[in-house]
Structure formats: C-alpha cells, structure tokens
Amino acid sequence: MSKKDKRFEIVTKESHGMAIGTMILRDKHTGIHYLFSQAGYGGGLTPLLDSDGKPMIDKG
C-alpha cells in the first residue's frame, strides 16, 4: 500500500449543523464498517454490529 492509498472510505456522511455530524466509514482492508460521531471538539468511533453482535463486513 502506498502513502497515497487511503485505508478508510466514507460510505455515508450526515451533517447536523456546523460542528455536529455522523459518518459511516469502511476499512478497505477488513471491510468492517464503523460509525463516527462528532459534536464540537468531541467525537467517538465504534464498529457497526449485525444482529448476531458481529462486526458488519462488506468486502465490496
């Protein structure tokens, strides 16, 4: 992987104002989806889980 290749891609992005928003990211290596939420200077990242409690994986 070269430095120009980015590991994560944005699947969807929603803005809820100037400094509040959410994104769903996909790790191109593992296919796992993550939810990122930001509010002001704070934020959080967590994997999205399926109904069995396993990480959501999309290899495509």
N, C-alpha and C positions, 0 to 999 in steps of 0.2 A: 504494500500500500504506500503510495507516495504522499508527500505532505499536502498535496492539492486535493487528494481524495478525502471527503468528509465521511466520518463514520456514521453520523446520525442524519436522518432526513425528517423534515416536518411533514406529517401526514395531514394534519388539520390545525388551524390556528383561529382562535376567537379572541377578540378584544372586548373588554367591558369597561372601557374608559382609558384615560391617559396611562395609568400605571398598573392596571389590573387586566390580567388575561390568562388564557389557558392554551396549551399546545399538546398535541399528541405527537410524540417522536417515535421513530423506528430505528433501531440499531441495525445497520446493514449487515453486520457480521453474524448476529444471532437471530435477527428477525423479531426480537422482543419489542413490544410496544410499551411506552412509558407516558404517563401523564405528568406534565409540568404545569404548575400553577404559580403565578406571580401576583403579588399585591404590594405596591410600593417598593421598598427595599428588601422585602422578604419573599421567599419562594420555596417550593417543595417539589420533589421528584419522586414518583413511585411507579412500579411496574403495574400495568393493567392485567387483571386476572380474569380467567374464564370461569364458568360456573362450577368447575371442579377445584378452583383455587390455584390453578397452574397459570404461569405467565402466558399471555396471548402472544402467539408466534405466527409471523407471516413471512415466509421466505421469499415471496414475490416482491 
